[in-house]
Amino acid sequence: MIQRIQTVYLLASAILISVFYFLPFASFVVEHDMSMYHLSIKGLVPDTLGAKPLFRVIPLIIIISIVILTSIATIALFKRRMLQIRLSITNIILLLGLQGLMFYYISVSKHQLGAHSTFSVIFIFPLISAIFIYLAIRRIAKDEALVRSMDRLR
């Protein structure tokens, strides 16, 4: 299971997406009072100690959790390659939705605060993760083709 390259791709995807639990993916600076806000999995939070979020991003939490669980489940289903491919395609669709939803929340936050936004590096992690999952799909399909060709030889 772990010696297959597609497992490494899927694990890398899960690790990249799990970074969202720890780091903010956008920052905002309000010019008229020079206050700073961060948009993370906790919501839109002012940059002061112990501040409560202005709003929550529960759909992001749900999608991120589903993506991580789906990647891990896909790794565990290594004997059912066609199901792995289907779950991986679903995961890519979820990742693209996650990217769009993050962009939406950044736009709403920017408009609500009237601030300048700065994207973090982890903003592109869903796209990188989708590339990893695409590479995993290609390797899973190669394994399936190899198994089917071996069945024909018998």
N, C-alpha and C positions, 0 to 999 in steps of 0.2 A: 504494500500500500504506500508507504512513505518513499520507497525507492523510485516511484514513478514521477516523472517530471511534471505531470499535470497536478499531482498532489502539491508539489512545491508552488506551482502557480496559484492554485486555489488557496493555499495557506498564506501566501504573500498578499493575496487579495483581502483575505479576512483580517490580516494584521494591518494593512493600510487603512481599512475602513474603521478598525477599532481605535485608531489614533483620534478619531473624532470625539471620543469620550473624554479625552484629556486636553485637547488644544482648541482654541477658538479658530474659526475659519474666516473671520472678517473683523476688522476694527473700524471704528468711526470716530472722527474728530469733529466736534461742534465748534465752529470758529468764533461765534460771538461770546462764548464763555470758556472756551478752550477745554471743555470736558471731553473725556474719552469713554467710549463704550465698546464692548466686545460682544460679538455674536458667536455663541457656541451652542453646545448641546443643552446647556442650561437655559438658554434664551438670550435676550438682549439685556446685558448686565452692565451697569455703570462701573467704571474703573476705580471704585472706592471700596474700601474694606467692609465686608458684611452687607453690601447693598443687595437689595432684592431685584430680581429681573423685572424689566418693564413688560415683557410678554414672553410666553413659553413657546417652544417649537416642538410640540409633542409629535406631529407627523414625522419630523426628522428623526426623532428618537425611535419611532416604530420602524421606519424604513431601514435605518442603520442596523437595528437589531435583527430584522428579518434578513438583511443581506449577509450579516455575519453568520447567523444560524444556517442559512441556506448554503453558504460556502463550506461550513463544517459538515453539514449533512451530505453534501455532494462528495466530500472526501470519504466519508464513511460508507457510501454506497458504491465502492469501487468495483463490485462484482456486477452491478447493473448499469452498464455503460450508456445505454439509450436513455435511461432515467437521469443519469448524470448530465447528459447533453441537454435534456429538457430543463433541468433545474438550473444549469449554467446559463441558458438563454433567458430564462426568467430572471436570473440574477443580473444579467446585463441590462435588461429592461428596467429593473428596479434601480440600478445604479444610474442610468440616464435620467430616470425620474427624480432620484435624489439630487443629482446635479441641477436639474431645473428647479426643484423646490428650494434648494439652497440659494440659487440666484434670485428666486422670487422673494425669499425672506430678506436677503441683502437689499433688494430694491425697495421693499416696504420699509425696512429700517432706515435706509438712507432718506427716503421721502418723509418719514415720520419725524426724524431728528433734524432734518435740514442740514446734514453733515456731509463731509467728504469720506468716502469709504476706501479702505485698503484691504485687498484680498490677501489672505495668508497662503502659504505654499500648499497647505493641505486642501485648499479649495479644488485643486485638480486631481486629488487622490481618487475620486470616483471614476474619472476617465482612465487613469492609469490602471485601476483595479479592473475596469471593463476590458482593457487590453490584455491583462493577465488572464482573465476568464476566457477571452476569445482564444488565446494561445492554448489554454487547457482544453477547450472544445476541440481544437484541431488535433491535439495529442490523443484525446479520448476517441475521436473518430478513427485515428490511425490504429489504435489498439483494437477497436471493433472490427476494422477491415482485416487486420491480421488474424483475429480469432475466426472470422468467417472464412478466410482463405484456408486456414488449417482444417476447418470442418469439411471443406470441399475435398481435401486431399484424402480423407479417410475412406 
